[in-house]
Each structure stands twice: as structure tokens, then as C-alpha cells.
Amino acid sequence: MLRLHPLDGALIIAFFILQAYLGFGRAHRTRRGDATDYLIGGRTLTLPAFVASLVSTWYGGILGVGEYSYLYGVSNWLVFGLPYYLWALVFALFLARKARRTHFISLPDHLGQAYGRGPGLLGAAVVFIMTVPAAYVLMLGDFGRLLLGWPLWAGAAVGAGLSIMYLFIGGFRSAIRADLLQFVCMFGGFALILPFAIGEYGGWSFLKANLPAAHLTASGGNSWWYIISWYFIATATLVEPAFYQRCYAARNETTATRGIYWSIGFWILFDFMTTTTGLYVRAALPMLENPTMSYPALAAQVLPPGVLGLFFVGLIATVISTVDSYMFLAAVALGRDVMSRLRAMTDQAVQTSTRWALLVSALLAVALALGTQSVIGIWKNLGSIGVPMLLLPVLSTFREQRFHFSQSFVVVWMAIPGAASLAWVTIHWLTGAYPLGLEPIFPGLFASIIIALVGIKRM
């Protein structure tokens, strides 16, 4: 447990109060009985709000980034940065305008309209599992343990609860207003720690003299096969529910495309700050027992009271920005996309169902977090299973001349790749090794491609 100065504690409490104020502040403007208003803010999202929300939502894994930077250095950019920038650029160039033009509310709507109820229902279930923010709730549990001495389950449960309380009333609008604060805090926190680290230890010469040589190489000592696998995992960007949700909510098509371009720039800047900070942790604290806590460890060494509190606000804000947005995405997938495909629902019933689904999503996120207790493991496994199930079927819906696949064929097209990747993950869990040395995303993608080719040939 880290002992904080009372000023630091007061700043963290003030952050939660301000977040609640912003989240609840205009919640009354969400029109009762209007599902579109509750789920995507009435399609009025402006460019600044689009950028702040997408940037903060898609960067919640800050402790995992710190762990990877500590262990492998600048390879962090090559693994967790560059592949995601590239696929985000592809999304902006080829999908953003088309997504906004559809007037859909959620990603499973693409599958439902193109191929029918079965694929839409299965897609909704996959999106629900992929967006339950277990990895990020785990990080909130780590913060509760570090700052308050709580057991992991208590920090995870309280963190999840604080992250969703305003979503019950205001829905998407409340998430966006909270994201604006969180965007400012996450950049502000790392803008503070870097000058203090440089002042305490020195600049480039200090890093070069104290870092392992591999930390300044592109691979970081990892195999290139491992690195390449993340470029395939990063194709998840093309079926990322948060991207689609923001595009549906954007004021117009131009806002959707420009918003992603601007977001890429901010991600590059933030990755520079977080990777550099990770290098300083490794150089200054080479014997750190828990690399996941690398950023808090450096902050405790170099930041004075007050500034330390602001930095922790930045870390917490980075995580919560993802927890609240993904919790809402999971709730929409379950409460609206699954339930409305099982029975007819009014707009008021959709709102009520989504609110109940928030509770289910929070409970599941806490359970998964406590069961796995590995941030990078959760990311990798869920992405490796979900991406092969969604990628090609969803992208096929954007073709002007759509494939005339039957519902049953598309369900098989989604299920078999998911089963293949799940089998790889399960075997690794049981034996500690992947069959044939393949990362689990590859058998799933290979199966998806083969099934697609068979289907096209039979048309």
C-alpha cells in the first residue's frame, strides 16, 4: 500500500466528485423513451467531443502499457501503438463514412440487416463478451489495493460501480461528458511526470546508460512471430464497437472521419509519453518486483505531494474512461441487441433493459477480472477469439453488392473460427503451449477465410 499525503487523497476524491457532477449534470436532457437519444446521444456528437471520447475510451490499459514498456522498452510502440494506428487509419478511410451513413445504433445491426436474426444475435453475444471491461476493472482493483489497502475484489467492485452510476440516468451523453474530463486528466498526468523524471535522473544519456540494450530495439527481445501476431490482433480495430458507436453518434460523416484522424495523432502523442515514462521506470528501478505497477512506483519516487495526486488522477481517469464506455457498450449489446432480437421491445423497454444490463455487465467484469488477473492475457484471449468471429462477416456487409449467404451459413462462418481460436486458448491454458506454436488468432482467421472462400464458390 502506498501512503499518500492528505493533499493527494483530496485531489483524487475531487476528481470523482467532478466526474459524477459532469456525468449527472445534463443527464436530464436524455429524452425518456427515446432509445436513440439514450444509446447514441441523438446523433449530435461534435468533433472535439468525438476525439476526446474516442481517445480516452481506447486507451484504458495504462497499467498493461506500463508493464510492457518496463519489460520490453520501445517495442511498446511497435506492438501496442503502430498496428492500431494503421488499422484505425484504414477504418477512417474506408468504413467511418459508411458506418455513419447507415443510421444504425450498434455493430450487430450490420449483421442483422445483411444476414438476418441469427447472425445479428450471435454478433451481439460476441460484442457483449468482447466489451465487458474485465481487464480495466482489474486495474481499478489494483488501484484500490495500492492506494487504500483494499482486497482486489473490493477495489474492482467499487471501481466498477463508480464508473457506471451516471450511465443509468444519462446513458451515452453522460459517458461523453465524463470522457472530456478524463481526456484532460490522462494527458495532464503524464505531462507532469516526465519533466520530474528528467530533472531527477537526466535525459537520453541516463536512459542509454541504464537500459538493457534490447529495450532500445524494435523487438524488445521478443520473437518477430509474436510481434506480427499483434498486427493481426489489431485488426480488431475494424470491428471495434467503440469506433462504430462514435461514428453512429457523430453529427455527420465528416465529423466521423476527421475525428478518427485527430484521434490517431493524440494516440501517437500519448504513446510517446507513456513509453518514455516506462523507459525511465526500467532505468531507475531495475529490480521492480511487479512491472504492472511501474508507473505508480516511479511516481512515488519523483513526484512531490499534490503533483503525485494529480498523476494518480491521470492514471485512474485513463482506466475509468474505458470502463464506463465499454460497460455501456456491453450493456447495449446485451440489453438492446440481444434482447430486442429475442422479443419485440419499445424504446422505453430498450432503455430499461439496457440499465439492467449495466448491472449484469459490471458483475461479469468483476468476476472475469478476479478469475484471470492478467491484463494482457484478457486483451489477447478475447481479441483472439472475437476477431475471427466478427471480422470478415462484418466487413462483408459493407460491400455494395453483398454476398447472398444464408443465415445458417453466416452463423457457421462465425462459430467455427471462434471455436478454433477458443480451442487454441484452452490447450494453452491446460498445457502451457500453443499447438504448432501458433498464436490463437491465426487458426480462427484461417478458418474464417476458408469458410468464406467455400461460400463464395458455392454462390
N, C-alpha and C positions, 0 to 999 in steps of 0.2 A: 504493500500500500504506500502510495506517495503522499506525504504530508504537505498540504497546500497552505499558503498564507491565507488568512481570512479574506484579503482583498481578491485573491484568485477565486476563492469559493463564491464570493459575492458576484463576480463577473459571470461565472458560469450560471448561477441562479438567474441573473438578469437576462442572460441570453434566452433561457427557457421561458421566462415571463414575456419577453418581447416576441418570441416566436408564437406563443399562444395568443398574444394580442393581435398579431398580424393574421394568424390563421383564423381566428374567430371574428376579426374586425369587420369584414364585409361578408361574412357567411350568410347574413340575412338577405343578401342580394341574389343568392341562388334561388331560383324560382321553384317553389314547391310543385311537384307533379310534372316537372319538365325534365325528362331524363337527359336530353342533350345538354341542357344547362348544367346539370349536376355532374355529368360524366366528362364533358369536354368544354365547359365554360361558355357554351353558346357560340363557339367558333369565332371568338373575338380576340384571340391571343396576339399581342403586339410583338414586334421584333425584339425589343430589349427583354421582355418577359420570356419569350421563346428561348433566347440564348441563355439567360441566367438559369432558367429552369432545366433545360437540356444539359448544360454543362455540369451543373451541380448534381443532377439526378444520375448521370452516367459515370460519376467518379466517387462512388461511395466506398470503394475498397481501399481506403487510405492506409490501414494497418498492413494489409497484404502487399501494397506497393512498398511500404517501408521495409517489410520483411524481405521482399525480393531485391530491392536496392541494396540492402545490407549484405545479402548473401552473394549477389551476382553483379553489382555495380551498374554501369551504364547500359548493360544488357536490358535493364528495365525498359528503356525506350524502345528497344528492338522487339521486345516481347509484348509488353502491355501498352505501348504507345503506337508505334508506326503501323502495325497491321490494322488497328482500329481507326486510325486517321484515314488510311487508304479505303477501307470499306465504307466509312462514313462519307467520304467523297463520292464513292460510287452511288451510295444512297441518294445523296443530294443531286447528282447529275441525272439519274435515271428513274428514281422512284418517288421523290418528295412531291413533285407536282402532280403526278398521277394519284398518289395517295390522297392529297388534298382535294382533288377533283372528284373523288368517289363519293364524298359525303358519308362515308362510313363512320362508325363510332369506335370500333376496335378491330384488331388484326384478324380474329376469326371470321369477321364479316366477309373478308375476301374469299375464304374457303367456302363459307356457307352460300354466298351468292353464286359462285362459279360452279360448285360441285354438289351442293345440296346439304341437307341437315346433318348427315353422318360425319362428313369431313369437318363441317363447322363445329360440331360438338367435340370431336376428338381434338381439333386445333385449340379450342377453348380450354380443354383439360390440360393440354401441353403448356399453353401460355400460363395457366394458373400455377402449375408446378415450377415453371422457369422463373416466374416473377415473385414467388414467395421469398422475401428477402432474408433468408436464413443466415447467409454469410455476414450480412450487415448487422443483423440483430446480435450475432455472436460478438461483433466488435463492440456494440453497446454494452454487452455483458462484461467484456474485458475492461471497458472504461469504468464501469461500476465497481469492479474488483480493484482496479488500480487507484481510483480516487476516493472511494468510500469504504473499501474493505468488504464489500458485499460478496456473497457467493455468486458464482457465474449466473445461475438461474435467475436470481433476483435482479441483477443488472440487466439481463436480457429482457425479462418480463416488464420491468418498469420502463426501460428504454423503448420497447415496442409500444407500450401504452401511451407514453408521452408523444410518440411520433404520429399517432393516428387519431388522437382525441378530437382535433378540429376538423378532420375529414368527415366525421359523422354528419356535421351540420353543413359545411360549405363545399364538400367534395373537391372537384378539380380546382376551383378558384382558390380555395384555402391552401391547397398544396402549392400553387404557383406563388402566392404571396409569401408563404414561408420560404420557398426556394430563393426568392430575391434576397432575403436576409442571409440565408445560408451561403449563397454565392459570394457575397461580400466578405463574410467571415472566413471562408475557406482560403480565399486568396490573401486576405489580410494576415492570417496566421502564419503562412509560410513566407510572406513578405517581411514579417518581423524576425523570424528565427534565423534566416540566412545572414543578415548583417551581424548579428550577435555571434554566430558561429565563425564567420570570417574574422571578426575582431578578436575572438578568443584564441583561435588556432592559426590563423593565417590563410593565405589564398591557395593558388594552384600548387605551389611548391610543397605545402604541407600535405595536400592530398596525394601528390605523386610520390612523396617520400614514405607515406604511411599506409597506402593501399596495396593489397596484393596486385600483382601485375594483371591478373585475369579480370579484375574489376574495371579496368580501363580498356577492355577489349569488347568487341561487339557481341561475342557469345557468352561472356562471363564465365567460361569454363563448362557451359552446357553443350550437349551434342546439338549439331545443326538439325538433326531429325526432330529433337524436342522443340527447338525454336520454330521450325516450319509448322509443327502441329498447331501452334498458337495462331498462325496465319489462317489456318482452316477454322479453328475455333472462333476466330474473329469474324468469320462470315455470319456469325450470329447477329452482327450489326444489321444485316439485310432483313432480318426478321425480328428486330428489336422492338418490342411493344411500345417502349417509351418514345422512340422516334415516330412511330405511326401515330400515337396518341397526340403528340405535339403537332404533327402535320395536320391531322384532322381538326385540331383546335385552332390552328393558325388563322389569322384574319383573311389571308389569301394565299395563292400559290407562291408568290414572290417572297412572302414572309417565311414560308416553309423552307425554300431553297436557301435563301440568304441566311436564315437562322442557323442552318447546319454549317455553312461556310464559316460564319463567325465563331461558331462553337468549336470547330476544329482548331482555329487559331488560339482560342483560350485553353483548350486541352494541351496544345503544344507548350504554351507558356507554363501551365501548371505542372506538367510533367518535368519541365526543366527545373522548376523549383523543388519538386518532391525528390527527384533523382539526385540532385546536388545535395540536398539535405541528407539523403540516405548515405551518400559517399562520406559526408562529414561524420556521421554516426560510426561508420565502419572504421574510419581512420582514427577517430578519437577514442572509441570504446571497442577495441578489437575482441575483447573477451566477453561480450554481452551474452548472457545465457538465453534470453528469449528475444530473437530478432523481430518478432511481431511487435514488440514494444520499443522498437528502435527510436522512433520519433519522440515519444514521451521521455525516453532515457536521455537523449541529447538535450531536450528542452529543460529537464531538471538540472542539467549541468551548466547551461549557459544563460538561461533567462532569469531576470530578477522578478520579484513579486509584482503582480499586475500584468506584466508582459507575459509571464508564464500562464496566467489565467486566460489572457486573450488567445494565446496559442492553442490551449486546450479547447477553447470555444471554437476555434477554426477546425480542429480535428473532429470534434463532436458534430459540428454543423455539416462537415463533409459527409459523415456517415448518415445522419438523420435525413439529409436531403434525399438520399437514395431510399432509406427505409420508408419514409412517408409516400413517396411517389410510387415505389414498387408495391407497397402494401395496397395502395389504391388500385394499381393495375391488376393485382391478383384478385382483389375484391370485385372489380368489374368483370374479370374473366369468369369467376365463379357465380357471382350474384346476378349478372346480366347475361353473359354469353352462354353459360351452361344452362342456367335455369330457364331463360327465355326460349331455348331450343327444346326444352322438355315440356313446357306448357305455355300457353298464351299469357302475356303479362301486360298490364297497363304501365304507363310511365311512372305512376306513383308506386306501383308494386316493384318496379325495377329499382327505384331509389331505396325502398325499404329492404329489398333483398341484398342490394349492394352494401348497405350498412351492416347487416348481419354477417355478410361475407367478410367484412373487415375484421370482425372478431375471430372468425374461423382462420383467416389468413395470419393474424397475429399469433394465435395459439400454435399453428403449424410451424410458423417461422421459429418460434422459441424452441419447439420440440426438435426440429431439424438441427438448429444451432447447437443445442446441447448434445445431440446424438453424434454429430460429426466433429465439431470443434476444430475444423481446419478451413480457413477462409479460402485459400487457393484450391483446396480439394473440392469444396462445394461449387465454386465457379466452374472448374474444369469438368466435373462429372455431369452437372446439369446441362452445361453447354454442349458436351459431347453427345448427350442423349437427345436433347431437344432440337438442336440444329439440324441433324439429318432428317428428323421427322417433319420439320416445317419448311426448310429452305427451298427445295425445288417445287413442292406443291404450291407454296405461296407465290414464288416468283412466276410460276406458270400462269397465275391469274392476271398478270399484267400484260400478257400477250394480247395484241389486238385481235388476232384470230385464235381464240382459246382452243385448247385440246378438248375434245369431246369424250372425256373419261367418265365412266360411271362412278356413282357414289362408292360402290363396293371396291372398285379398283383403287380409288384415291385413299380409302381407309387402309387398304393393304399397303399402298405406296408409303403411307406414313408409319404404319405399325411395324412392319418388318425392319426398316432401318433403325427405329428406336429400340426394338428387341435386340438387334445385333450389337448396338453400342452398349446397351444395358448388360448384355452377356459379358462383354469385354470388361466393363467396370466390376461386375460381380466376381469374375475369375481373378482379377487383380486383387480384389478385397480378400478373397479366400487364399490365394497362393502368393501374393506379393509380386506377381509378374504378369504382364500382358501377353496373351497368345501371339506368337510370331513377332513379338517385340513391337507391335503396332499400337499406337495411341487409340483410344476407343472411338474417337470421332471418325477414323478412316473406314472401318468396316461398315459403319452406318451410312456414310456418304457413298461408298462404293455400292452398297445395296440399293440406295435410292436412285443412283444413276442407272444401274442395270434394270430396275423395275420401270423407270421412265422410258428407257430405250425399248423395252418389250412392249409397253403400252403404245408408244408411237408407231412401232412396226405393225401392231395389230389393227391400227385405225384404218 
